[in-house]
Amino acid sequence: QVQLVESGGGLVHAGTSLTLSCTTSQNVFEIYTMGWYRQAPGSQRELVAEGVNGGRPNYADSVKGRFILARESANNTVYLVMDALKPEDTAVYYCVAKAPYWIGGDVSWGQGTQVTVSS
């Protein structure tokens, strides 16, 4: 079973930065699509950023130029580096790992971590 260990959420002021971490296994890190989604109160869960290992990530228009999906292979960790945070970034952020179709295509979610941005 896929293990996704999230950390890094918190309460920050608008205009500041925060980095989220998602640690998984080597196999998942190397071959799964990985990234982050978020869900604000009363809203649907939406893409923030995701991509394959070695590829260019896809970003939501609302975070382009502010957020970066980064990877550290030494510890099998995917980061969401968030800069210039806005109150509208407030949401629960979920790490996601999507298996390639040839091993079943399963989607796994982290437990979620709260990011709150005050104005």
C-alpha positions as CSV (number, residue, x, y, z in Angstrom):
1,Q,0.0,0.0,0.0
2,V,1.2,3.5,-0.8
3,Q,2.4,5.5,2.1
4,L,2.2,9.3,1.9
5,V,3.4,11.3,4.9
6,E,2.6,14.9,4.8
7,S,3.9,17.8,6.9
8,G,4.4,21.5,6.8
9,G,1.0,23.1,7.1
10,G,0.3,26.0,9.4
11,L,-1.0,29.5,9.9
12,V,0.9,32.3,8.0
13,H,0.4,35.9,7.0
14,A,-0.4,36.9,3.5
15,G,2.7,37.6,1.4
16,T,4.8,35.1,3.3
17,S,6.0,31.6,2.3
18,L,5.4,28.0,3.4
19,T,6.7,24.7,2.2
20,L,4.7,21.4,2.4
21,S,6.4,18.0,2.3
22,C,5.2,14.6,1.2
23,T,7.4,11.6,1.8
24,T,6.8,8.3,0.1
25,S,8.7,5.1,-0.9
26,Q,11.4,5.1,-3.6
27,N,9.2,3.1,-6.0
28,V,6.3,5.5,-5.7
29,F,8.6,8.5,-5.9
30,E,10.2,7.3,-9.1
31,I,7.2,6.0,-11.2
32,Y,4.0,7.6,-9.9
33,T,2.6,10.9,-10.8
34,M,2.8,13.0,-7.6
35,G,1.6,16.3,-6.6
36,W,-0.8,18.4,-4.5
37,Y,-4.5,19.2,-4.5
38,R,-6.4,21.4,-2.2
39,Q,-9.9,21.8,-0.9
40,A,-11.2,25.0,0.6
41,P,-14.4,25.0,2.8
42,G,-17.5,24.6,0.7
43,S,-15.4,24.0,-2.5
44,Q,-14.4,21.0,-4.6
45,R,-11.0,19.5,-4.3
46,E,-8.8,21.1,-7.1
47,L,-5.4,20.6,-8.6
48,V,-2.6,22.7,-7.3
49,A,0.4,21.1,-9.0
50,E,1.4,17.6,-10.2
51,G,3.8,15.9,-12.5
52,V,5.9,12.8,-13.2
53,N,9.4,12.3,-12.0
54,G,11.7,14.3,-14.3
55,G,8.9,16.1,-16.1
56,R,7.6,19.6,-16.1
57,P,4.8,19.9,-13.5
58,N,1.3,21.1,-14.3
59,Y,0.1,24.0,-12.2
60,A,-3.3,25.6,-11.6
61,D,-3.5,29.0,-13.1
62,S,-4.1,30.5,-9.7
63,V,-0.7,29.4,-8.4
64,K,1.5,29.8,-11.5
65,G,4.5,31.9,-10.7
66,R,4.0,31.6,-7.0
67,F,4.2,27.8,-6.2
68,I,6.8,25.3,-7.2
69,L,6.6,21.5,-7.2
70,A,10.0,20.3,-6.2
71,R,11.5,16.8,-5.6
72,E,14.3,15.5,-3.4
73,S,15.3,12.0,-4.5
74,A,17.6,11.4,-1.5
75,N,14.6,11.1,0.8
76,N,11.8,10.4,-1.7
77,T,10.1,13.6,-0.9
78,V,7.9,15.9,-3.0
79,Y,7.6,19.5,-1.9
80,L,5.1,22.2,-2.6
81,V,7.0,25.5,-2.2
82,M,4.5,28.2,-1.8
83,D,5.5,31.9,-2.1
84,A,3.5,35.1,-1.9
85,L,0.6,33.4,-0.2
86,K,-2.8,34.9,-0.4
87,P,-5.9,34.4,1.8
88,E,-7.5,32.5,-1.0
89,D,-4.8,29.9,-0.7
90,T,-6.4,28.8,2.6
91,A,-7.4,25.2,2.3
92,V,-6.6,21.6,3.3
93,Y,-3.8,20.5,1.1
94,Y,-3.5,16.8,0.0
95,C,-0.5,15.0,-1.4
96,V,-1.5,12.7,-4.2
97,A,0.2,9.7,-5.8
98,K,-1.3,8.3,-9.1
99,A,-0.1,4.9,-10.2
100,P,0.7,4.3,-13.9
101,Y,-2.1,2.4,-15.7
102,W,0.1,-0.6,-16.2
103,I,0.2,-1.3,-12.4
104,G,-3.4,-0.5,-11.9
105,G,-3.9,3.3,-12.0
106,D,-4.7,3.6,-8.3
107,V,-4.9,7.0,-6.7
108,S,-3.6,7.5,-3.2
109,W,-4.1,10.5,-0.9
110,G,-2.2,11.9,2.0
111,Q,-4.1,12.7,5.2
112,G,-4.3,16.4,4.4
113,T,-2.6,19.3,6.1
114,Q,-4.3,22.7,6.8
115,V,-2.8,25.9,5.4
116,T,-4.4,29.1,6.7
117,V,-3.3,32.4,5.3
118,S,-4.4,35.5,7.2
119,S,-4.7,39.0,5.7
